[in-house]
Amino acid sequence: MRFLLYNIRYGAGIGWKVHFPVPFGGCLRRTSDNFRQISDFIKAVNPDITGLIEVDGGSFRSHRNNQARLLAEEIQHHHVFENKYSGQSMVRKLPLFNKQGNAFLTNQDIRALRFHYFNKGFKRLVIEAELAEFTTFIVHLSLKYRHRQDQLRDLNALVRSAGKPVIVAGDFNVFRGESELAHFMGATGLLNANAAGAPSHPSRAPRRQLDFILHSPEIEARRFEAPRVAFSDHIPLVWDFEIRHRAGLARAA
């Protein structure tokens, strides 16, 4: 089975255009052309499961189209999208922000779906999708260290209550790298699919490991890749895996 994690930056792209005429002003432009390149890349990867961070849910940038839905229709997957700001947040009521979220796509049957919101932080969404043999959590953690630690404690409780092997994936914003996750990984027993610690940000010259796919020991890594593509400020992570007791049915790496 193949898992793709990608922070797509709402399809806004990279380079000087993103900061013209003012810093991040380019994030207000139409995203159709760059999102087409992202979609073509994802189709070529052919994932069974995709976790998308920073997805436009239908603002003027994407011509009122939900990017997760557009991609899901092209690759014939189920899709789930949710706003990344909690329902009580004033930010969620603002134009543009009310269309910013994360998404989960898969060709597998979704047995149960839950949305959680961390108690602290600006970005709080956790997408929990239970599949037949494991549960996936998609997250985008806070930029603030103190809030991230609070969020990791909340996430620890969710992982421990899952009742199945888990995959926890997303943009963790850990500027100290995996060392910042040591306590969380120790408490949950999760392993890093990116065993070599390949950096994922910024895409043109990666030097920081911000994006992670963590997994239970019952899920065996077969192949990991961080393709050097520059459609977003992050590069994607591609991971092939299998559930140990189904080794004979796994897709070849």
C-alpha positions in Angstrom: 0.0 0.0 0.0 1.3 3.5 -0.8 0.9 6.6 1.4 1.5 10.1 0.1 1.8 13.1 2.5 2.0 16.6 0.9 1.7 20.1 2.2 0.5 21.8 -1.0 0.3 25.4 0.3 -3.2 25.8 -1.1 -1.7 25.5 -4.6 -0.1 28.9 -4.3 3.3 27.7 -5.6 6.8 29.0 -4.6 9.3 31.7 -5.6 9.2 35.4 -5.8 5.6 35.5 -7.1 4.3 34.3 -3.8 5.7 37.5 -2.2 4.7 40.0 -4.9 3.6 42.8 -4.5 3.8 42.3 -0.7 5.0 39.3 1.5 2.7 36.4 0.8 0.5 38.5 -1.5 0.8 35.8 -4.1 -1.2 33.5 -1.9 -4.2 35.6 -3.0 -3.8 34.8 -6.7 -5.6 32.1 -8.7 -4.1 28.6 -8.1 -5.5 26.6 -11.0 -2.2 26.2 -13.1 0.0 25.2 -10.2 -2.7 22.9 -8.7 -2.9 21.1 -12.1 0.9 20.3 -11.7 0.3 19.1 -8.2 -2.6 16.9 -9.4 -0.6 15.4 -12.2 2.2 14.6 -9.8 -0.1 12.9 -7.4 -1.7 10.9 -10.2 1.7 9.7 -11.3 2.6 8.6 -7.7 -0.6 6.6 -7.6 -1.1 6.5 -3.9 -3.7 4.4 -2.0 -3.9 7.0 0.8 -3.1 10.7 0.6 -2.8 13.2 3.4 -3.0 16.8 2.2 -2.0 19.8 4.3 -3.1 23.4 3.5 -5.9 22.6 1.1 -8.2 25.3 -0.4 -11.8 24.2 0.2 -13.4 26.6 -2.3 -12.2 30.2 -2.1 -11.9 32.6 -5.0 -8.3 31.3 -5.5 -9.5 27.9 -6.6 -12.5 29.3 -8.5 -14.8 28.2 -5.6 -13.7 24.6 -6.2 -12.6 22.3 -3.3 -9.1 21.1 -4.3 -9.5 17.8 -2.4 -12.8 17.1 -4.2 -11.2 17.9 -7.6 -8.3 15.6 -7.0 -10.5 12.8 -5.6 -12.7 12.9 -8.7 -9.6 12.6 -11.0 -8.1 9.6 -9.1 -11.5 8.1 -8.1 -10.8 8.2 -4.4 -13.0 9.0 -1.4 -12.2 12.3 0.1 -12.6 14.1 3.4 -12.0 17.8 3.9 -12.4 19.9 7.0 -11.5 23.5 8.1 -8.3 23.5 10.2 -9.6 26.2 12.6 -12.0 25.2 15.4 -15.7 26.1 15.1 -15.3 28.5 18.1 -12.4 30.4 16.4 -13.1 33.9 15.0 -10.6 33.2 12.3 -13.0 30.6 10.8 -15.5 33.3 10.1 -13.1 35.4 8.0 -13.1 35.2 4.2 -10.4 32.9 2.8 -9.6 31.5 6.2 -13.0 29.9 6.2 -11.9 27.8 3.2 -8.5 26.7 4.5 -8.2 23.1 5.7 -6.6 19.7 5.5 -7.8 16.6 3.6 -7.7 12.8 3.5 -8.1 10.8 0.3 -8.2 7.0 -0.1 -9.3 4.2 -2.4 -9.9 2.1 0.8 -13.2 1.9 2.6 -13.5 4.4 5.5 -15.0 2.5 8.4 -15.3 5.6 10.7 -14.4 9.3 10.5 -13.9 11.8 13.3 -12.7 15.4 13.5 -10.9 16.5 16.6 -9.6 19.9 17.6 -6.6 20.5 19.9 -7.2 22.5 23.0 -4.3 24.9 22.2 -2.9 26.5 19.1 -4.0 28.4 16.0 -4.3 25.4 13.7 -6.1 22.7 15.7 -7.6 20.1 13.3 -7.0 16.4 13.6 -8.6 14.2 10.9 -9.1 10.6 12.2 -10.0 8.1 9.5 -10.4 4.5 10.5 -9.8 1.9 7.8 -10.1 -1.9 7.9 -6.7 -2.6 9.5 -5.4 0.7 10.8 -6.4 4.2 11.7 -4.8 7.3 10.2 -4.5 10.7 11.8 -3.7 13.8 9.7 -2.4 16.8 11.6 -0.8 20.3 11.1 0.8 21.4 14.3 1.3 24.9 15.7 4.2 27.1 14.9 4.6 27.8 18.6 6.8 25.3 20.6 4.6 25.5 23.7 1.4 24.9 21.8 3.0 22.0 19.8 3.9 20.3 23.1 0.3 20.7 24.3 -1.0 19.4 21.0 1.3 16.4 21.1 -0.1 15.5 24.5 -3.6 15.6 23.0 -2.4 13.5 20.1 -0.9 10.9 22.4 -4.3 10.4 24.0 -6.0 10.0 20.6 -3.3 7.5 19.4 -3.6 5.4 22.5 -7.3 5.2 22.2 -7.4 4.1 18.6 -7.6 0.4 19.2 -5.8 -0.4 16.0 -2.3 0.2 14.5 -2.0 3.8 13.5 -0.4 6.2 11.0 0.1 9.7 12.2 1.1 12.1 9.4 1.4 15.8 8.7 3.3 19.0 9.0 4.6 18.9 12.5 6.4 22.2 12.3 9.2 20.9 14.6 12.1 23.2 13.9 14.3 21.0 16.0 13.5 18.0 13.9 12.7 14.5 15.2 14.4 15.2 18.6 11.4 17.4 19.4 9.1 14.3 19.0 11.2 12.0 21.1 8.9 12.0 24.1 5.8 11.6 21.9 7.3 8.8 20.0 8.5 7.1 23.1 5.1 7.3 24.8 3.2 6.0 21.7 5.8 3.5 20.4 5.5 5.1 16.9 8.3 4.8 14.4 9.5 7.3 11.8 8.9 6.1 8.2 11.7 8.5 7.1 14.4 6.5 8.9 17.2 8.5 7.2 15.8 11.8 8.3 15.5 13.3 4.8 14.5 17.0 5.1 11.3 18.3 3.5 11.5 22.1 3.7 12.0 24.3 1.8 11.5 22.5 -1.4 14.2 24.1 -3.5 16.9 23.3 -1.0 15.5 21.1 1.8 17.2 21.4 5.2 14.5 21.0 7.8 12.5 17.9 8.6 9.1 19.4 9.2 6.8 16.7 7.7 6.5 13.3 9.2 4.8 9.9 8.7 4.9 8.0 12.0 3.5 4.5 12.3 2.9 1.6 14.7 5.5 -1.2 14.7 2.8 -3.6 13.3 3.0 -1.5 10.1 6.2 -2.4 8.2 7.9 0.2 6.0 8.9 -1.2 2.6 10.2 1.9 0.8 10.4 5.6 1.5 11.1 8.5 -0.9 11.0 12.4 -0.6 10.7 13.4 -4.3 12.5 16.7 -5.1 9.6 18.5 -6.7 8.9 22.2 -6.2 5.2 22.8 -6.6 4.9 23.9 -3.0 7.3 25.1 -0.3 7.3 21.6 1.1 8.3 18.4 -0.8 6.0 15.4 -0.6 6.8 12.2 1.3 6.0 8.8 -0.4 5.9 5.7 1.7 5.2 2.1 0.8 4.1 -0.2 3.6 2.3 -3.3 4.6 0.6 -4.7 7.7 2.8 -7.5 8.9 0.2 -10.3 9.0 -0.7 -9.5 5.4 2.9 -9.4 4.0 2.0 -11.7 1.1 -0.7 -9.3 -0.2 1.3 -6.1 -0.1 2.1 -4.2 -3.3 5.7 -4.6 -4.4 7.9 -1.7 -3.7 
